């Protein structure tokens, strides 16, 4: 039985991935701040009360995993704000928070999870094509774009540092998904995105470590 850890598991894509991973027979470790009723009813292991931007939250996850190994860690938690040129100066705290949660928190958690990762383990960072410099054709969303670009750099660097340990790192864009984060806008549902994401993680191998993918299988530019 594969052991899969998923952050941001209470709702949205994280919940859908937890549900699908559980249905296929994985032992799912769902990490969240406050579990939803749906997550509680899923029959997965829950580590709640976790604020991943804090040292206490990371320590709580590590304590729950003490002495165990995991096959796949999917770091999915993130936040989105909507800055445009003209209000950036009044939203600097929100931009800092996006860097904290979207870029620094997954890097710190990935480092803390290393004792639980082994040769053959996979580390999937749920990022966004909005962090692609080359793919940016619409502007706006300054904090989100910059924080996801920083996350992509962290993931690429982790892949290089962990390559000789046999731990694979992938950067994955989930698609334009209908969730609370997108205020219900999007092309696909959270369940559809989760199925594509899990399929991508299963398909990718250690030869693909450090690469950036759309969940639909398209290789994305940095």
N, C-alpha and C positions, 0 to 999 in steps of 0.2 A: 504493500500500500504506500503510495506516494504521500509525503507530508508537504502541504502547501500552505504557506503563510501569506495572508493578504491584508494590507492596511487599507484604511478608509472603507471598511467592510459593512458599515451600518446601512448604507443606501447606495443608489446609483450603480455605477459600473462595478464597484467593489462588492456590493451585495450580490449582483448578478454573477460575478465570477465565483464568489463563495458558493452560491447555489449550484452552479453548473459543475464546479469541481467536486462538491459533495455528491452530486448525482452520479458522477462517473467513478466514484469510489475512493477519492482522495480523503485523507484525514486533513481537514481544513482548520487552520488556526486563524480566526478572524480578529483583527486588531481594530479597535475603534475607541472613540471617546465615550459615546453613549449608544448602547445597542438598541436597535429598533426592535419592535415586537416581531417583525418578520425574521430578523436575524436570530432572535432568541428561539424561535420555533423551528429553525433550520436543522438543529441537531449537530451543530459544529462546536468546536472549542472556541470560546470567546475570551480574549484579553481586553477588558474594557477599562475605562478610566484613563486612557492613554492620550496625552497631548504630545504629539511627536515633535513639536518644537521645543520641548523641555527635556532637560537631563533626567528628570524624574520619570517622564513617560518612557524614554528609551530604557531606563533601568528596570521599569516594570515589565517590559517585553522580555528583556534579557533574563530576569529572574524567573519568569514563567517558562523559559526555554532551557533553563540550566540542565546540562547533561544530555540534551537531545540534539539530534541533527535534523535538518530540513532539506528536502529535495528542491524546492522552488520557493523563492521569496518574491512576491509581487508587491512592489511599493507604489501604491496607487493614490494615496491621500494627496489632496492639493486644493488650492483656493484660486479664485479668479476675481479680479476687479476690472473695471472698465474705464481706463483713463484715455483721454484724447488730448491732443495738443491744445493747450489753453487752460487745462485744469491740473496738469501734472504737478505744478508747484504746491497745490493745495492737497495733493493726495500722496505725499511722500511716505507717510506712515503706512498706508496700504501697500505701496510698492515694496517697502522694506519687509512687510509681513509676507508678501508673496515670495520674495527671495528666501525668507526664513523657512516657510513651509514647503515651497516647491523645489528648492535647490539644496539648501543646507540640511534640512531635516532628513531627507532620504539619504544623503551622503553619510551623515552621522549614524543613522540607523544601520545602513549597510555595513559600516565599519564595526558597529557593535554586534552585528549578526555573524561576523566571521567565524567565531568559535562553533556556530551551529551549521555552517556550510562546509561541504566536503568536496572532494574531487568528483565532478559530475553534477554538482548542484548548479541551478540556474538562478540568476538575479535579474528580474525584469523590472525596469523603471518605466512607469506609465507617464509619458511626457506628452508633447503636442507638436504637431507640425508648425504651430505658431512660434515655436522656438527655432525654426529654420530661418537663417538669414537669407539664403537664396530663394526660399519659397515665399517670402514676405512680399505680397503684391497689393496689400490693402491698408497697411499702416494701423495706427491706434493700438490700444491694449499694451501700453508700454511696459508696465510691471509684469504682466503675464508673459509677454514675449521674451523679455530679458531674463526672467527667472527660469523659464523653460530652456532657453539657450544655455544658461548656466548649468542646469540639470543635465543637459546633453553633454556638456564638457565634463562634468563630474562622472557621468556614466562611461564615457570613452576612456577617461583616465583610470577609473576602477577596472575596466576591462583589461587594460595593459598591465596594471599592478597585480591582477589576480589570474592572469593567463597561465602562468606556470604552476599555479595551484589547481588547475583544472576547473575553476569556477567561471562560468560563462555569464556575461552581462549583455543585456539587450535593451535598447531604447525603443519604445513602442507607442505610436500614436493610435488612440482608440477609435478615430473617426469623429465626425460631428454628431454627437450623441444627445438624444433627448433626455436631459437630467435637470435637476434643480439648478446646477451650475450654469447651464445654458438657458435657464428660464423656459424650459420646455421646447426650445427650438432644436432642430437637428434633422439629420437624414436617416438615422437608424435608432433603434431602441437600445437600452442598456443591455438587454439579454442578447441582442444580435451582436453588439460590440464585444461582449464577454466571450461569446462563442468564437469570434474571430481572434480575439487576443489569446485565449487559451490554445487555439489551434496554431497560432504563430509561435507561441512559446514551445509547444510540443515539436514543431517542425524545425525550428532553429537549433543548430548544433554548436559545438565549441569552435568550429571553423568560422562561425558567424559572430563571434564575440566582439563587442564594441561597435555594432552596426545599428542603424536607425531605420525603423520600418513603420509603414502604415499597417494597421491590423489586416487590411485586405491583401497584404503580400507585396505591396509596392515598396521598393527601396527609396527612402527619402534623402534629399540632399541636406547637408549641414547648413 
